[in-house]
Amino acid sequence: MKFVDFKQNMKDFKVFDLRDIRKVETDFDIRRLSEWRRKGYIRQIRRRYYMFADSQVSENTLFMIANTMLKPSYISLESALSVYGLIPETVYGITSVTSAHTARFDTDLGSFSYRHIKPEFMFGYEIRAIGDDHSDVADMEKTVLDYLYFHPEMKEDADFVGWRFNSHEFKLRADMDKFKRYEAAFHSKELSKRVAAFIAYINHD
């Protein structure tokens, strides 16, 4: 197969692996991937996953790649906090939550880290679309709860001050009824204590 034909057939895939290719070309010769990689036509993100070398990489493309490399997963924690303007720091690497295993992949595009959560806590995310890229990203309320869930040290005002959390933005945009429903779904007394401390902090911040 010529590369130009392959690229046309795979035009709907920003990221692809052999399984994706075989859905389009059942008799695809896997040796072509190594050949095209040497020629600079495609780039390997990590083992098994590829993208076209001339593809434009935006933040949302990276989010979509994160969703693809470990399923099911969604963008949350520091990456989503940054998306919503809740923390001032630039986030290096893409952070996700998954019901699969905890993992970290260091690639030429950056690092992709995943925190394991119970399958019943895989809720509160939605499709975020920018251009042709679509990715699953936690909504604002679930992002904050995920962070508190994975950071049991967040207990007192000093901890929240150190977090440099944008309380004004959260109070302005968050749906507190949804936030409380999400919290109740965790059925965790320890998390509820952290949430109570968090709410007390943002209300007098």
Secondary structure, 3 states (H helix, E strand, C coil): CCHHHHHHHCCCCCCECHHHHHHHCCCCCCHHHHHHHHCCCEEEEECCEEEECCCCCCHHHHHHHHHHHCCCEEECHHHHHHHCCCCCCCCCCEEEEECCCCEEEEECCEEEEEEECCHHHCCCEEEEEECCEEEEEECHHHHHHHHHHHCCCCCCHHHHHHHCCCHHHHHHHCCHHHHHHHHHHHCCHHHHHHHHHHHHHHHHC
